[in-house]
Amino acid sequence: MITAISIDLLQHYWWFLISLLGGILVFLLFVQGGQTLIYSLGKTENERTMLVNSLGRKWEFTFTTLVTFGGAVFASFPLFYSTSFGGAYWVWIAILLCFVIQAVAYEFRSKPNNLLGAGTYETFLFINGTLGTFLLGVAVATLFTGANFTVNLDQLISNNVLSITRRVPNDYAITRWNSSAHGLEALLDIRNIILGLAVLFLARVQGILYFMNTIDHPAIYSKAKKQLLYNAIPFVLFFVVFLLILVLKSGYTFIPDTHQVTIEPYKYLHNLIQMPVTLVLLLVGVILVLYGIFISLMKETSSGIWFSGTGTILTVTMLFLITAYNNTAYYFSYSDIQSTLTLQNSSSSYYTLKVMSYVSLFIPVVLAYIIYSWRSINNKKIDENELKEDTHLY
Amino acid sequence: MIENFDPSVVDWSRAQFALTAIYHWLFVPLTLGLSFIVAFMESLYVKTGDPEWKKITKFWMTLFGINFAIGVATGIILEFEFGTNWSNYSWFVGDIFGAPLAIEGIFAFFLESTFIAVMFFGWNKVSKGFHLTSTWLVAIGANISALWILVANAWMQYPAGMHFNPDKVRNEMINFWDVLFSPVAINKFLHTISSGFVLASAFVIGISCWYLLKKRELSLAKKSILLASIFGIISSLYLAFTGDTSARLMAHKQPMKFAAMEGLYNGQDNAPLIVFGFLVPKEDTVPPVSRTLPLRFEIPKLLSIMSFHDPNAYVPGIKDLISGNKKQHILSASEKISRGLVARETLKKLREAKDNKDQRSYDSIRNIFSEETFLKEYFCYFGYSFFKNTVSLVPSVPLSFYSFHTMVGLGIYFIVFFILIFLAVYRKKIEQSRWLLWMALFTIPLPYIASEIGWVLAEVGRQPWVIQDYLPTVAAVSHIEAGAVQTTFWLFAVLFTVLLFAEIKIILKQIKTGSNEGEK
């Protein structure tokens, strides 16, 4: 029974689930990556319709995973939700807008009388695919590079003057962002940009591999192969540079006994060495991604996505894990080191984590029905004939 | 509160949340109800094998899909807005509120989004039985999605199943079932989904009647009307029943909201229910609030019966709740404020002892937080310590009053409307009753109005609280500048409005095209 389990373990379990969701989310960004390639891969209207429809059957999974990711963070580490969302306001709002315009684009694009015209909805898909993936990468990168905030729980009761005058901004706020750019300052850190670009090109690579797997159309296939090379090179480049930065940079360690946070050189390298399983899985993940790309370039195959997809999930999950495991402070504040967020100081209560852990036991059931229904409607590739028969076209 | 609207960060944050919620709620109820209506239709198709029912199912499913997409688009903003705009709130209640949200993600959203793909793309790919099951699972998934978010909202109206943890300065869940099965949560869920059923029934009937007026799609229209009118009658009766329960719960748990929606300034025994009435603007009363004019239509004793199942029961008015009423054992607002201040000072001392590492005084104060009397007599008024002026404790009476009365009036109208429609279609006289067809067409927007003002009552009536008695709205917002929120408010306003127009245009075009080319 879960009752015998410590809060420490529950916090680590929930960080693992969040990491896994993060991994799955980045894999599912193949939808976004694909959206940026509709015009480079589809030269005729028919080809573009095929591309859009192959993505249209999957966009909701990415979207739902993003929503669940947000929900899981809120539920298990509410102080992060409160600090980062309320502070890095503009980054999160921009990400949200990128996803709002995506949600309507598929359903509205090909419908007559749609006010803005198909071109606008395709632009929405393009913005979602480029800016959306890039900004998600930037936001995740701040887990390594830190942010500019303070947390003071006493702020809620610190006011002596008991009047509700309308203060601007809220004086009772327990979390404060110390940069007036409210999150946009993350774009000034080249390391964040590099991870953002790596995610963007990874999404495009995955999008291409997905098309190669799902669409039965020679012209699209050969164009996809060419595009794969152009996108795989920048992806590998940005990703390797980011990994190098990561293993060389210092990090913040949380000392459980004193509740203090201190700086530690080569923290992430130490994490990988001290948790060899993460190192091995990270490397396996990277190799799988590269193998998926390699066989798709060299052979007439459509199964590259399975290797690179699995590899992406593994790699991203491990990267998330080393931001917080091994007493690492996962969101450090460079304006006030003691405001830094750790698994210990930002999580929900023992009881809540326990209840949610029971609920999480249903995740395999969810995965099972997702796989079952995907297989039932995707057992054959999309081709031109199918689009003629299909009654629900995007 | 509209009357003292000023462009500060709280007001803009509220405006933005209201905007998003109102837009989101333009699409969600149709999803809730129409998902069941298409599931009934498809069940009839599978049972009878009649291809006509398949055509009908697919026609309404197309409209469902268009509406669903935009509901999803507006929904994601709401979820993240809790963090971006209400960061204090996110921390203060995250331990309770986050759990239902995460559960909603795991259980409901994936159910909905997985099987919606089968529903749309699976017609020629999976068996009839599996397709029908998927359609039902979409309906169930959509409605369970509503459960969790409504549990969270109900908790804000009536906090249950938690305690305050002074070490973390937040509320923590101690009993999940108390949160999930709180009477307010259950009733709110049932009331809300049945409002969606009513809305979708009126939508289906209205559009079908337009076809009858145009003498098109006759079979589709009549079959749809029959089904939707039966669903409508059942749902509207159930809606009224849950509405009644909702009022009774409110009388017990949120007496101030209750008094405001009835415009009841002075409490009374044998309180009558105002069926129809008007308010006069603020009077010279203490506190200055709007009151009902003497000229009104009311049913004697009904309010007392409705709220306490007793014709002689005393229903407290706004004045009692502010100035107190010893005879009725009602504390005055200023007494609640002073008790809240005691709670706040105790909390402050505890935090200081902790900071100074004074373990002895920490331990002794910490004990107070587990004393029943302290929690029940003092800490439950913690939120009042944020207030100096008791007038701030009264929500907008006109907004609450008119929202409530319009909603109830429309609710009664829907019952009559669905019965009329059902009788006409059952006696095969509906095509001749052109007035009824027109009436049905003009009924389409009414449930939208009723449903939106229902939320206005729920949310505005709860003010000044974001969590009843625990956290005032002003203390819940993020530390951002009003200008930033103002910018995003207008961004969202423009974007949602454009998308709404696009949606309406697409839906109208699909309706004009009819069932034969429903998808193209």
Interface residues (C-beta under 8 A of the other chain):
Chain A: R57 E60 F61 F63 T64 L66 V67 T68 G70 G71 A72 F74 A75 S76 P78 L79 Y81 S82 T83 S84 F85 G86 G87 Y89 W90 W92 I93 L96 L97 F99 V100 I101 Q102 A103 V104 Y106 E107 F108 K111 P112 N113 N114 L115 L116 L153 D154 L156 I157 L162 S163 I164 R166 R167 V168 P169 N170 Y172 A173 I174 T175 R176 W177 H182 S348 S349 Y351 T352 V355 M356 V359 S360 F362 I363 V366 Y369 I370 S373 W374 S376 I377 N379 E389 D390 T391 H392 L393
Chain B: D6 S8 V9 V10 D11 K58 T62 G65 I66 F68 A69 I70 V72 A73 T74 G75 I76 I77 E79 F80 F82 G83 T84 N85 W86 S87 N88 S90 W91 F92 G94 D95 I96 F97 G98 A99 L101 A102 I103 E104 G105 I106 F107 F109 F110 L111 E112 S113 T114 F115 I116 A117 V118 F120 F121 G122 W123 N124 K125 V126 F130 S134 N165 K168 V169 R170 E172 M173 I174 F176 L341 R344 L347 K348 R351 S385 F386 F387 K388 N389 S392 P464 P472 V474 A475 V477 S478 H479 I480 E481 A482 A484 T488 L491 L495 V498 L499 F501 A502 E503 K505 I506 L508 K509 Q510 T513 E519 K520
